[in-house]
């Protein structure tokens, strides 16, 4: 019988990637003006055009400005 796994290894991301500078997780590179990337460490990364990435920390519960856009 195989030993149980307590996690699932991250699969390789095809194409260009963006790596969170804080936790080193890799995500598909965000397109200009596309939805932001929400990293598991709590940071959000938005491409505001011309590959300019803006970062914002939003805790999962009660951490976002009420006027800021909310994303699922």
N, C-alpha and C positions, 0 to 999 in steps of 0.2 A: 504494500500500500504506500502511495506517495505521501510525503510529508505535507501538511497543510501550509498554505501561504497566507500570510497576514497582510499582504499588499500585492498590488498588480504593478509590475514594472512598466514604466512609461514607454510607449511605442515611439519609434523614430518618426519625426515630423518631416514630410516631404516638402521640398522647396525651401525658400528662404525662411529663416527662423529669427525670432526675437527671444533673447534669454534674459530672464529677470535678474538684475544685478544683485539682488538681495538673497534669493534662495536658489538661483541657478536653474530654475525650471525653464524648459524651452516651449515656445508656442509658435504657431504659424505667424509670420510677420504681418502686422495689421496694414491694410490698404489705407491710402489717404482718405480721411473723413469717414472711415468705417467705424463700426462699434468698437468700444475699447476692449482691451484684454483685461480680465479680472484674474489676477494671480492668486493662487491658494494662500499666499502669505499676507494677503490683505491689500496689496498695492494694485492700482488700476493704471493701465498704460493706454493712452489715446494718441493716434497718429493724426495730427492737426494739419497735415499737408506737407509735401516735399520731404517725407520721411522724418519729420520733426515729431519726436515722441514726448508727450507731456505725462508726468506721473503724478498720481494723487493717492494718498492713503485714505481708505474708507473701511473702518471696522465693519463687520457684518451686521451688528445690531446697533442702531442709533448713531452711526458714525458719519452719515452723509449729511451735508447741508440740505435743509428742506427745500431750498430753491434749486439744488443741483439735479440734473437728470438722473433718473433711477433706471438701471438696466438689470435684467434678469440674469 
